[in-house]
Amino acid sequence: MTIQVLKVLSDIWKSGAEMNLDSDGKIELKNHQLVPAETMKAAESIFPEIEKWFHSWKTESSENITIRKALYQYCGWQRNEKLNEWLLGDETSLFMLHDWTVVLAKNGWQNIYEDHRNYENDESIKMGQELYKRAVMYAKKGE
């Protein structure tokens, strides 16, 4: 059985630790002591795949990165207070995010631990763009 990158990352993030790319493009793990030993072992066994996944996001648009962060907030994997406030404060956006996941599911996305980008189509991309616009408008309203 293949260990899924997003499953391992979600376990790391849900433990309270932070794993991301630093300014030099290297993976950093903050609060590693919070990560269960079995999760660390799993992460070490697929480290090249984790690194590849992080680097795959370096060239993504702000829109896609924002939607990914919103999805991970929605899943409870990562905490982002600003995105949480947006989704709770703008019910339409929350429903749109849900509807976006439904479109991805119709495209074959059946496992939350698979990269959703593999299941996008014109409809989901358009929905993501609209969600991003709403997120920006919400952020500007709060300034």
C-alpha positions as CSV (number, residue, x, y, z in Angstrom):
1,M,0.0,0.0,0.0
2,T,1.3,3.4,-1.0
3,I,1.5,6.0,1.7
4,Q,-0.3,9.1,0.5
5,V,1.5,12.4,0.8
6,L,-1.5,14.4,1.8
7,K,-2.5,11.9,4.4
8,V,0.9,12.2,6.1
9,L,0.9,16.0,5.7
10,S,-2.6,16.3,7.2
11,D,-1.5,14.2,10.1
12,I,1.5,16.4,10.7
13,W,-0.6,19.6,10.4
14,K,-3.4,18.2,12.6
15,S,-0.8,17.4,15.3
16,G,0.0,21.1,15.6
17,A,3.3,21.0,13.8
18,E,4.0,23.1,10.7
19,M,5.6,21.7,7.6
20,N,6.3,23.9,4.6
21,L,9.0,25.3,2.3
22,D,11.3,27.9,3.8
23,S,12.6,30.9,1.8
24,D,15.4,28.8,0.4
25,G,13.0,26.2,-1.0
26,K,13.8,23.6,1.6
27,I,11.3,21.8,3.8
28,E,11.1,23.0,7.3
29,L,9.2,21.3,10.2
30,K,8.3,23.5,13.1
31,N,7.1,22.0,16.4
32,H,8.3,18.5,15.3
33,Q,8.0,17.3,18.9
34,L,4.2,17.4,18.4
35,V,4.2,14.9,15.6
36,P,3.5,11.2,16.6
37,A,6.5,8.9,16.0
38,E,4.6,6.8,13.5
39,T,3.7,9.9,11.4
40,M,7.3,11.0,11.4
41,K,8.4,7.5,10.3
42,A,5.8,7.6,7.5
43,A,7.0,11.1,6.4
44,E,10.6,10.0,6.3
45,S,9.7,7.0,4.1
46,I,8.1,9.3,1.5
47,F,10.2,12.4,1.9
48,P,11.0,12.8,-1.8
49,E,7.3,12.7,-2.6
50,I,6.5,15.2,0.1
51,E,9.3,17.5,-1.3
52,K,8.0,17.1,-4.8
53,W,4.4,18.0,-3.7
54,F,5.6,21.2,-1.9
55,H,7.6,22.2,-5.0
56,S,4.7,21.6,-7.3
57,W,2.9,24.5,-5.5
58,K,5.7,27.0,-6.0
59,T,4.5,27.8,-9.5
60,E,0.7,27.8,-8.8
61,S,-1.3,31.0,-9.0
62,S,-2.4,32.9,-5.9
63,E,-5.9,31.8,-6.7
64,N,-5.0,28.1,-6.5
65,I,-3.0,28.5,-3.4
66,T,-5.8,30.4,-1.7
67,I,-8.3,27.7,-2.7
68,R,-5.9,25.0,-1.4
69,K,-5.6,26.7,1.9
70,A,-9.4,27.2,2.1
71,L,-9.8,23.5,1.4
72,Y,-7.4,22.5,4.1
73,Q,-9.1,24.8,6.6
74,Y,-12.4,23.2,5.6
75,C,-10.9,19.7,6.1
76,G,-9.5,20.7,9.5
77,W,-5.9,20.0,8.4
78,Q,-4.4,23.5,8.7
79,R,-5.6,26.5,10.7
80,N,-5.8,29.9,9.0
81,E,-7.7,32.4,11.1
82,K,-8.3,34.8,8.2
83,L,-9.7,32.1,5.9
84,N,-11.8,30.8,8.8
85,E,-13.2,34.2,9.4
86,W,-14.0,34.6,5.7
87,L,-15.7,31.2,5.4
88,L,-17.7,31.8,8.5
89,G,-18.5,35.4,7.7
90,D,-19.4,34.8,4.0
91,E,-21.9,31.9,3.9
92,T,-22.1,32.1,0.2
93,S,-18.4,31.4,-0.1
94,L,-18.6,28.5,2.2
95,F,-21.3,26.9,0.1
96,M,-19.3,27.7,-3.0
97,L,-16.3,25.9,-1.6
98,H,-18.5,22.9,-0.9
99,D,-20.0,23.0,-4.4
100,W,-16.4,23.2,-5.8
101,T,-15.6,19.9,-4.0
102,V,-18.8,18.4,-5.5
103,V,-17.7,19.3,-9.0
104,L,-14.2,17.8,-8.3
105,A,-16.0,14.6,-7.0
106,K,-18.0,14.4,-10.2
107,N,-14.7,14.6,-12.1
108,G,-13.5,11.5,-10.1
109,W,-12.0,13.0,-7.0
110,Q,-13.1,10.3,-4.5
111,N,-10.2,10.5,-2.0
112,I,-9.6,13.7,0.0
113,Y,-5.9,12.7,0.3
114,E,-5.4,12.9,-3.5
115,D,-4.3,16.1,-5.0
116,H,-7.4,17.9,-6.2
117,R,-5.6,19.5,-9.1
118,N,-5.7,16.2,-10.9
119,Y,-9.5,16.5,-11.1
120,E,-10.0,20.1,-12.2
121,N,-11.9,21.1,-15.3
122,D,-13.2,24.4,-16.7
123,E,-16.1,24.5,-14.3
124,S,-14.0,23.9,-11.2
125,I,-11.4,26.4,-12.4
126,K,-14.0,29.0,-12.9
127,M,-15.5,28.3,-9.5
128,G,-12.1,28.6,-7.9
129,Q,-11.5,31.9,-9.6
130,E,-14.9,33.2,-8.2
131,L,-14.0,31.9,-4.8
132,Y,-10.7,33.7,-4.9
133,K,-12.4,37.0,-5.9
134,R,-14.8,36.6,-3.0
135,A,-11.8,36.0,-0.6
136,V,-10.0,39.1,-1.9
137,M,-13.2,41.2,-1.6
138,Y,-13.8,39.9,2.0
139,A,-10.2,40.7,2.9
140,K,-10.4,44.2,1.5
141,K,-13.6,44.8,3.3
142,G,-11.9,44.1,6.6
143,E,-9.0,46.5,6.1
